[in-house]
């Protein structure tokens, strides 16, 4: 896996003498083996990779750190990537995660190529999220879901979420479309959608209240809101009966009303 990628990173060059830029030091004990004019092959054996943690994230285990470094190394082969983030439950959960979320900041359409490259190299499930460079500048200030996603991250470059936010009413209304649709649909056989949308609504509410959006704490808030038994059902995508569906829709309706009031307050 990693060794195959490293093989690509090699070149040949003739040994020269002096203090030219980018020369490679040859120890004195090897002077008899290497002479000026010899053609040598230089091969990268190990790439130095720095990891940049979000301020909220604890240091990962050695296994996870090595995996993240290997992911960053593989993706360093792609042109047009400005920055890479690993986000999601892989970082915060010890074992309870379904895939590895990789956020790519790039103006090139690389999702499929990156997904194929990572799955072939690691034999793991990945979820690739691609955001154009200028779009990130907007989303990091104006999108509660993006800010929640980047609350915990490891990146190949330094990054900090801006403290100042910008409330874009149209964007918030766009984010509310999905939970609004749930009030009209019968989704008892796909209950996970209620879990995702309750987390979404709480994220939006906290954003409008100018509070941190810690994705770990969202689960507790959803559980407190609907009860632990129903929370387990929707998180595990279990089938729901009509009584539970009505309760969930009632809770969503209440949250939507709170968010609409908060939005209206922003306009005053």
N, C-alpha and C positions, 0 to 999 in steps of 0.2 A: 504493500500500500504506500506508505510514506517513502520507502526506498525507491520505488518506481518513479515517483515524482522527483526525487532528488537527482536521479540519473540525468534528467533533462538539464539540470543546472551545472553544466561543466563547459570548459572551453580549453583550447590549446593555445600556447604562447611560447615564444622563444625567450630564454633567460637573457636579461640585459644587466648591465652594471651601472651603478650610480644611484642617484636619489630621485628618480623620476616618480611622478605621481602614480599612486595605486600599485606600487611595487609590492611584491610579497617577500617577506624576510625568509632567508634560508639559513638555518643555524650553521655555525662554523664547522661542526663535526660532519656536516654533509657536503663540505666544499669539494671533496675529492670525487663525490658522486655526481654533482651538478656543476656544469661549466657554462660560461657565457656562450650563447648561441645554441644551447641544447633546446630541443622542442619538448615541452612538458604539457601534461594535462592537469588542469585544475578542476576539482570536483567538489561541489558543496556537500558536506556530510551531515551537517546539522545547521538549521536556520535559527538565528537568534530572533525570537519572537517575544515582544513585550505585550503584556496584558494590562488593560486599563479597566479597573473595576468602578462601577457606580458606588457612590459613597454609602449606599444603603445595603450593599451586598457583602456578606462574609466571604472570606477566602475559600475557594473551592478545594475539594479533595485533590490529591495528586493525580488520581485517575482522570477526573473531570478537567483539571487544568491542562493535562497533556492532550486530551481529546480536543479541547478548544484550540490549543496551539496548533495541532495538526490540521484542524479545519481552516484556521487562518492561513496556514502555510499552503494548503491545497488551493485556496481561493486567491492567493497572491499571484497565481499563474494567469488570472483573468485580467485583461486590460479594461479600464473604464470603471473600476470599482473605487469609489472615494473612501468608503469606510464600511467596516463589517461589525455587526453586533451579534452576540448570542444572547437571547432573552428567554423568558418563559419559565415554566416549571422545572425544566432541566437544571436550572441554576438554584432554585429554592427548595426543591423536593429531593429527598435522598434517593427514593426509588419510584415514587408515584408520578411518573411522567410518560406520556405516550410517544412523544417524538422530541426532536431538538429544533427549536425555533431559531432560524438564522435570518437576521434583518440585513439586507444589502442596500447601501446607498449608492445608486448609480443611475445614469441617464440612459444606459443601454438595456435592452430587453434580454436579460441573462438568466431569468428564473429557471427555465427548463434545463439549460446547460449546467447551471450550478447544481440543481437537484440531481441530475444524472451523475455528475462528477462525484458528489458527496456520497450518494447511495452506493455507487460502484466501489469507492475507496473504503468506506466504513461498514457497509452492510447494516446500516441503521436507518430508521425512519426520520426524515427531515421535513420541516415545514419552512418554505422559503418565502420571505416577505420582501418585496422590492419597492423602494421609495425613491423617486427622482430627487436629485440634490436640492433643487429649489423648493420642492414640495416639503422636504423635511424642515426647512427653515420656517415654513408656515405651520406645519402640524405640531412641532415641538412646543409651540406657544398656544395653539388654538384648538387642539384635539385632545379631549380627555382620555380617549383610548390609547393614543400614541404616548401620552405622558405616563399612563399607567404601565404600558409595555416597557417603557424605558426607565421605570423606577428601579428595576434591577437589571443590570446588564454587565457583560464583559465585552470589551471592544479591542480592536487592534490599534486604535488611536484614542487620544484623550477626548473626553466629551462630558459636558455638564448640561443638564436640563436648565433652561433659563428660568429664573425665579418669576419674572413678569409673564403674565398670561394675557392673551387677547381673546375676548369672547366674540365669536362670529355666530350670530343668531342663525344664519342659513345653514352653517355646518352642524350646529346642534340639532336643528330641525331635521336635517338629513339623518343624523344618527338616531333620531327618535322614530324614524319610519318603521324600522323592524319591530320594536316592541309595540308600536301602534297597530301593526298588522296582526300581531299575536292575539289581540282582543277580538279579531274577527274570524280567526281560523281555529279549527279543531286539531291541535297538535299533541293529543294524548299519547300517540305512539312514538313521538319524537320529543320526549320531555327535556332532553339536554338543551334544547333551544330556549327553554325558560331559564335554565341555569345561566346560560351565556347572556341573556338579555336582562336579567336582574342585576348581574354584575355590571353590565353596560349602564343601566339606569343609575346605579349607585355611584359609578365613576363620574357620570355627567353631573349628578347632584353635588358631589364633592368638588368638582371642578368649578361649578358656578358659585359655590360657597368659599372658593379659594383655599381649599384644604388639600393636603397630600393625598394622592391616590395610590395607596399601598395595595398591590394586587393580592398579597397574602391575607390582609385583613378583610378583603371583600367577601371571602367565603364565610367568615364568621358573621358578617353583617347580613348576608343573604340567609344564613341559617337562623339567626335571631329574628329575622323578618317573617319567615314562613314556617319555622319549626324544624327541628333537626331531622325528623322522620321524612318529611317531604323533601328537605334539602338532599338527603341521601338518594331518594328516588330520582330526582331530576339530574343530579350530578352523574348518576350511573345510567341515565337514559332509560329508566324503567317506565313501563306503561302506566298511565294515570287514569283514575276513574273520573267521572263527571264532577263529583264534589270537589276533588282536589283541583281540577282544571278551573272551576269557578273561583276558588280561593286565590289561585295564582293570578288569574286575570284581574281580580279585584285589587290585589296588591300592586300589580303593574299599573292599573288605572290610577291608584292613589299616587304612585311615584311620578307618573306622567303629569298629574295635576300639580305636584310640588315643583317639578322642574319648570313647568310653564309659568308658575308664579315667580320663580326665581328669574326666569328670562324676562318677564315683564318688569320686574324690579330693576333689572340691569338697564332697561330703557329709560327709566325715570331720572 
